[in-house]
């Protein structure tokens, strides 16, 4: 069974001093990292990619996204991704470690940004002309600062990254009606707390009531929150996280399907298969045939 490689930032910085931050144009990045990124792989860092030219397909955790001018992507550690890009592709890309960002922003965790912490949020924004220009400017400023050796360089880089992340969060959430009122902001905060709890307990606990109880709200209200923020039921959110982990395990663990089902909290393998098929549209065996051919 093929394993999925885990890439580290220093792989892309040959001949340079190791750093917890990396920046490049997409054209140069593909030259530097081609031997590492031509196959499906994972990172141990956070990444943002802005495409300004070209087309293609970017697959993240088994979901395919179109790539075109104005496509902005965010990747979290552990996600499996790959891409097929046209020869004229260009844009900008940066990586950072969790430690690099959070040692400066003690009260701001990267997982609090929905595109990093939520499996239910899409990983792509398609920017309009105005937002594209705004982000091009931010990415270009990041690139310039990365090359400088001025005082407080890291602080400036972090402030520019935060502008990218905060602006993207506003764009991601503008259609979910979670910003207009204190009630809406409360919904968004509750949803973040819900997904954080799911991340901790999804292999053992799949009941809405369990998470609602931890949050101090009713199951009905938790469902309302999930429907408002991501247009999914709370059960769908839990199931999607379980199935995503199953897909990752199928890709890089040398274990039987029965063993994987048991590790994910399913004593009855046939029930696990039904859950997997309902969520992904294929059985675990069909999934492996598709992605490990």
Buried (B, 14 or more C-beta within 10 A) or exposed (E): EEEBBEBBBEBBBEEEEEBBBBBBBBBEBBEBBEEEBEEBBBBEBBBBBBBBEBBBEBBBBBEEBEBBBBBBBBBBBBBBBBBEBEEEBBBBBBBBBBEBBBEBBEEBBBBBBBBBBBBBBBBBBBBEEEBBEBBBEBBEBBBEBBEEEEEEBBEBBBBBBBBBBEBBBEBBBEEBBBEEEEEBEEBBEBBBBBBBBBBEBBBEBBEBEBBBEBBEBEBEBBBBBBBBBBEBBBBBBBBBBBBBBBBBBBBBBEEEBEEBBBBBBBEEBEEBBEBBBEBBEEBBEEBBEEBEE
